[in-house]
Amino acid sequence: MSWLHRLLPSSIRKGTGHRPVPEGLWVKCKHCQAVLYRPELERNGEVCPKCGHHHRISARQRLSSFLDTDPAPQELHWSLHSVDHLKFKDRRRYRERLQQAQRDSGETEALLSFAGAVQGVALIACGFEFRFMGGSMGAVVGEHFVRTVYAASARELPLLCFCASGGARMQEGLSALLQMAKTSMALSGFRKTGRPFITVLSDPTMGGVTASLASLGDVIIAEPGAQIGFTGPKVIEQTIHKSLPTGFQRSEFLLEHGSIDMIVERPQLRARIAALLTLLQGSPVPPGIR
């Protein structure tokens, strides 16, 4: 005990203790390093109120906050899961990686889909879970997406996909690469229904997902600052032996060069997509939708 503490009356000494702060109540923004109040960050859709940085969020969190709660969204194809047909092994067995990904993400696979509504506009929405092996697209993810396309076609509903992926799943070899053609063909058939397909590209959207379904939307939206491309910038620089422009593969760069249609901040996505779906289906926009 210090000499100053000994001089203080006992009543004052009892009141000098620190109250414990609950763990996880404060978080640091990865972009501006500002210390943020966790509930406030969650209310803002995991977007930093100081600098506007869009933090990554899980597919289930994204879809649950995006879709209306009434009527309650209906999850589709939740029982699908990958199988290690090739008995693939690198540093670890593929089946072990799948088990670890399920524990880390709490999901059975890297794609979730729901039938629901956004601001009263009915639709089917799906989203990639990046925590599940980098949101990679294997045979089951491709099959899940195709079944979601068929469900939207059968119900005569528009389709929305939130993309967050590192590309094809290398542990499944050729069968993973074939999903690019499979998903593209399904969307080609869906286009004949006249219903819109909208993609929202979040950070990151790379590889085979970018080269197929992510780039086939009738309207392609991106979140601010998202990395979008086929392969990483370092690989490109090593291949062409040139330095890439500043901001290459970021949403703002792609919008400037015509690769995407618009950039929409996460808190405005519900209203913007509801308005787009209403217009694309030939209906007047209700007064409450902007």
MOGI-V466465 format. One record per residue. RES is the residue in three letters. SS is DSSP state (hx for helix, st for strand, lp for the rest). PSI is psi as a letter, one per 40 degrees, with the letter a starting at -180 (999 if undefined). NEAR is the number of other C-alpha atoms within 12 Angstrom. Layout:
res=RES ss=SS psi=PSI near=NEAR
res=RES ss=SS psi=PSI near=NEAR
This chain:
res=MET ss=lp psi=h near=8
res=SER ss=lp psi=i near=8
res=TRP ss=hx psi=d near=7
res=LEU ss=hx psi=d near=10
res=HIS ss=hx psi=d near=15
res=ARG ss=hx psi=d near=13
res=LEU ss=hx psi=d near=12
res=LEU ss=lp psi=i near=15
res=PRO ss=lp psi=i near=12
res=SER ss=hx psi=d near=11
res=SER ss=hx psi=d near=12
res=ILE ss=hx psi=d near=13
res=ARG ss=hx psi=d near=16
res=LYS ss=hx psi=d near=12
res=GLY ss=lp psi=e near=12
res=THR ss=lp psi=e near=12
res=GLY ss=lp psi=i near=9
res=HIS ss=lp psi=h near=8
res=ARG ss=lp psi=h near=7
res=PRO ss=lp psi=h near=7
res=VAL ss=lp psi=h near=8
res=PRO ss=lp psi=h near=10
res=GLU ss=lp psi=h near=9
res=GLY ss=lp psi=e near=13
res=LEU ss=lp psi=d near=16
res=TRP ss=st psi=h near=18
res=VAL ss=st psi=i near=23
res=LYS ss=st psi=h near=23
res=CYS ss=lp psi=h near=24
res=LYS ss=lp psi=e near=19
res=HIS ss=lp psi=d near=19
res=CYS ss=lp psi=e near=18
res=GLN ss=lp psi=e near=15
res=ALA ss=lp psi=i near=19
res=VAL ss=st psi=h near=20
res=LEU ss=st psi=i near=26
res=TYR ss=st psi=h near=23
res=ARG ss=hx psi=d near=23
res=PRO ss=hx psi=d near=17
res=GLU ss=hx psi=d near=18
res=LEU ss=hx psi=d near=29
res=GLU ss=hx psi=d near=25
res=ARG ss=hx psi=d near=17
res=ASN ss=lp psi=e near=23
res=GLY ss=lp psi=f near=30
res=GLU ss=lp psi=f near=32
res=VAL ss=st psi=h near=33
res=CYS ss=lp psi=h near=33
res=PRO ss=lp psi=e near=29
res=LYS ss=lp psi=d near=21
res=CYS ss=lp psi=e near=21
res=GLY ss=lp psi=e near=24
res=HIS ss=lp psi=h near=28
res=HIS ss=st psi=h near=32
res=HIS ss=lp psi=i near=31
res=ARG ss=lp psi=i near=34
res=ILE ss=lp psi=i near=29
res=SER ss=lp psi=i near=33
res=ALA ss=hx psi=d near=35
res=ARG ss=hx psi=d near=31
res=GLN ss=hx psi=d near=24
res=ARG ss=hx psi=d near=35
res=LEU ss=hx psi=d near=39
res=SER ss=hx psi=d near=29
res=SER ss=hx psi=d near=28
res=PHE ss=hx psi=d near=38
res=LEU ss=lp psi=i near=36
res=ASP ss=lp psi=i near=27
res=THR ss=lp psi=e near=18
res=ASP ss=lp psi=h near=16
res=PRO ss=lp psi=i near=17
res=ALA ss=lp psi=h near=19
res=PRO ss=lp psi=i near=26
res=GLN ss=st psi=h near=24
res=GLU ss=st psi=h near=25
res=LEU ss=st psi=i near=26
res=HIS ss=lp psi=f near=26
res=TRP ss=lp psi=e near=24
res=SER ss=lp psi=e near=16
res=LEU ss=lp psi=h near=24
res=HIS ss=lp psi=i near=26
res=SER ss=lp psi=i near=36
res=VAL ss=lp psi=i near=23
res=ASP ss=lp psi=g near=24
res=HIS ss=lp psi=d near=18
res=LEU ss=lp psi=e near=18
res=LYS ss=lp psi=f near=16
res=PHE ss=lp psi=i near=20
res=LYS ss=st psi=h near=18
res=ASP ss=lp psi=b near=14
res=ARG ss=lp psi=d near=9
res=ARG ss=lp psi=i near=14
res=ARG ss=st psi=i near=19
res=TYR ss=hx psi=d near=25
res=ARG ss=hx psi=d near=23
res=GLU ss=hx psi=d near=21
res=ARG ss=hx psi=d near=28
res=LEU ss=hx psi=d near=34
res=GLN ss=hx psi=d near=23
res=GLN ss=hx psi=d near=20
res=ALA ss=hx psi=d near=26
res=GLN ss=hx psi=d near=23
res=ARG ss=hx psi=d near=16
res=ASP ss=hx psi=d near=20
res=SER ss=hx psi=d near=28
res=GLY ss=lp psi=e near=22
res=GLU ss=lp psi=i near=31
res=THR ss=lp psi=d near=31
res=GLU ss=lp psi=i near=44
res=ALA ss=lp psi=e near=47
res=LEU ss=st psi=h near=50
res=LEU ss=st psi=i near=48
res=SER ss=st psi=i near=42
res=PHE ss=st psi=i near=42
res=ALA ss=st psi=h near=36
res=GLY ss=st psi=a near=33
res=ALA ss=st psi=i near=33
res=VAL ss=st psi=h near=36
res=GLN ss=lp psi=f near=30
res=GLY ss=lp psi=e near=25
res=VAL ss=st psi=h near=37
res=ALA ss=st psi=i near=32
res=LEU ss=st psi=i near=41
res=ILE ss=st psi=h near=43
res=ALA ss=st psi=i near=45
res=CYS ss=st psi=i near=48
res=GLY ss=st psi=i near=48
res=PHE ss=st psi=h near=52
res=GLU ss=lp psi=h near=42
res=PHE ss=lp psi=d near=37
res=ARG ss=lp psi=e near=32
res=PHE ss=lp psi=g near=36
res=MET ss=hx psi=f near=37
res=GLY ss=hx psi=f near=35
res=GLY ss=hx psi=f near=41
res=SER ss=lp psi=i near=42
res=MET ss=st psi=h near=51
res=GLY ss=lp psi=a near=44
res=ALA ss=hx psi=d near=35
res=VAL ss=hx psi=d near=34
res=VAL ss=hx psi=d near=46
res=GLY ss=hx psi=d near=43
res=GLU ss=hx psi=d near=32
res=HIS ss=hx psi=d near=36
res=PHE ss=hx psi=d near=47
res=VAL ss=hx psi=d near=34
res=ARG ss=hx psi=d near=30
res=THR ss=hx psi=d near=39
res=VAL ss=hx psi=d near=44
res=TYR ss=hx psi=d near=29
res=ALA ss=hx psi=d near=28
res=ALA ss=hx psi=d near=36
res=SER ss=hx psi=d near=27
res=ALA ss=hx psi=d near=18
res=ARG ss=hx psi=e near=19
res=GLU ss=lp psi=f near=24
res=LEU ss=lp psi=i near=33
res=PRO ss=st psi=i near=44
res=LEU ss=st psi=h near=52
res=LEU ss=st psi=h near=50
res=CYS ss=st psi=h near=48
res=PHE ss=st psi=h near=50
res=CYS ss=st psi=h near=55
res=ALA ss=st psi=g near=46
res=SER ss=st psi=i near=47
res=GLY ss=lp psi=e near=35
res=GLY ss=lp psi=a near=39
res=ALA ss=st psi=i near=37
res=ARG ss=lp psi=h near=37
res=MET ss=hx psi=d near=26
res=GLN ss=hx psi=e near=32
res=GLU ss=hx psi=e near=31
res=GLY ss=lp psi=b near=21
res=LEU ss=hx psi=d near=17
res=SER ss=hx psi=d near=25
res=ALA ss=hx psi=d near=30
res=LEU ss=hx psi=d near=28
res=LEU ss=hx psi=e near=26
res=GLN ss=hx psi=d near=33
res=MET ss=hx psi=d near=35
res=ALA ss=hx psi=d near=25
res=LYS ss=hx psi=d near=30
res=THR ss=hx psi=d near=37
res=SER ss=hx psi=d near=29
res=MET ss=hx psi=d near=22
res=ALA ss=hx psi=d near=30
res=LEU ss=hx psi=d near=40
res=SER ss=hx psi=d near=25
res=GLY ss=hx psi=d near=20
res=PHE ss=hx psi=d near=31
res=ARG ss=hx psi=d near=25
res=LYS ss=lp psi=e near=14
res=THR ss=lp psi=e near=22
res=GLY ss=lp psi=e near=21
res=ARG ss=lp psi=i near=35
res=PRO ss=lp psi=i near=38
res=PHE ss=st psi=h near=43
res=ILE ss=st psi=h near=41
res=THR ss=st psi=i near=42
res=VAL ss=st psi=h near=48
res=LEU ss=st psi=h near=48
res=SER ss=st psi=i near=46
res=ASP ss=st psi=h near=35
res=PRO ss=st psi=i near=41
res=THR ss=st psi=h near=47
res=MET ss=lp psi=i near=37
res=GLY ss=hx psi=a near=32
res=GLY ss=hx psi=d near=36
res=VAL ss=hx psi=d near=47
res=THR ss=hx psi=d near=39
res=ALA ss=lp psi=e near=29
res=SER ss=lp psi=b near=34
res=LEU ss=hx psi=d near=44
res=ALA ss=hx psi=d near=45
res=SER ss=hx psi=e near=37
res=LEU ss=lp psi=e near=35
res=GLY ss=lp psi=i near=33
res=ASP ss=lp psi=d near=30
res=VAL ss=st psi=h near=31
res=ILE ss=st psi=h near=35
res=ILE ss=st psi=i near=41
res=ALA ss=st psi=i near=42
res=GLU ss=lp psi=i near=39
res=PRO ss=lp psi=h near=37
res=GLY ss=lp psi=e near=32
res=ALA ss=lp psi=i near=36
res=GLN ss=st psi=h near=33
res=ILE ss=st psi=h near=43
res=GLY ss=lp psi=a near=36
res=PHE ss=lp psi=d near=26
res=THR ss=lp psi=i near=26
res=GLY ss=lp psi=i near=22
res=PRO ss=hx psi=d near=24
res=LYS ss=hx psi=d near=16
res=VAL ss=hx psi=d near=15
res=ILE ss=hx psi=d near=18
res=GLU ss=hx psi=d near=15
res=GLN ss=hx psi=d near=13
res=THR ss=hx psi=d near=13
res=ILE ss=hx psi=e near=11
res=HIS ss=lp psi=f near=11
res=LYS ss=lp psi=i near=12
res=SER ss=lp psi=i near=15
res=LEU ss=lp psi=i near=19
res=PRO ss=lp psi=i near=13
res=THR ss=lp psi=h near=11
res=GLY ss=lp psi=e near=20
res=PHE ss=lp psi=h near=26
res=GLN ss=lp psi=e near=34
res=ARG ss=st psi=i near=32
res=SER ss=hx psi=d near=34
res=GLU ss=hx psi=d near=26
res=PHE ss=hx psi=d near=26
res=LEU ss=hx psi=d near=30
res=LEU ss=hx psi=d near=25
res=GLU ss=hx psi=d near=16
res=HIS ss=lp psi=e near=15
res=GLY ss=lp psi=e near=15
res=SER ss=lp psi=d near=27
res=ILE ss=lp psi=i near=34
res=ASP ss=lp psi=d near=26
res=MET ss=st psi=i near=29
res=ILE ss=st psi=h near=31
res=VAL ss=lp psi=h near=29
res=GLU ss=lp psi=i near=31
res=ARG ss=hx psi=d near=39
res=PRO ss=hx psi=d near=25
res=GLN ss=hx psi=e near=22
res=LEU ss=hx psi=d near=36
res=ARG ss=hx psi=d near=31
res=ALA ss=hx psi=d near=28
res=ARG ss=hx psi=d near=29
res=ILE ss=hx psi=d near=45
res=ALA ss=hx psi=d near=36
res=ALA ss=hx psi=d near=26
res=LEU ss=hx psi=d near=35
res=LEU ss=hx psi=d near=39
res=THR ss=hx psi=d near=29
res=LEU ss=hx psi=d near=21
res=LEU ss=hx psi=d near=23
res=GLN ss=lp psi=e near=24
res=GLY ss=lp psi=f near=13
res=SER ss=lp psi=i near=13
res=PRO ss=lp psi=i near=17
res=VAL ss=lp psi=h near=22
res=PRO ss=lp psi=i near=17
res=PRO ss=lp psi=d near=11
res=GLY ss=lp psi=e near=14
res=ILE ss=lp psi=h near=22
res=ARG ss=lp psi=999 near=19
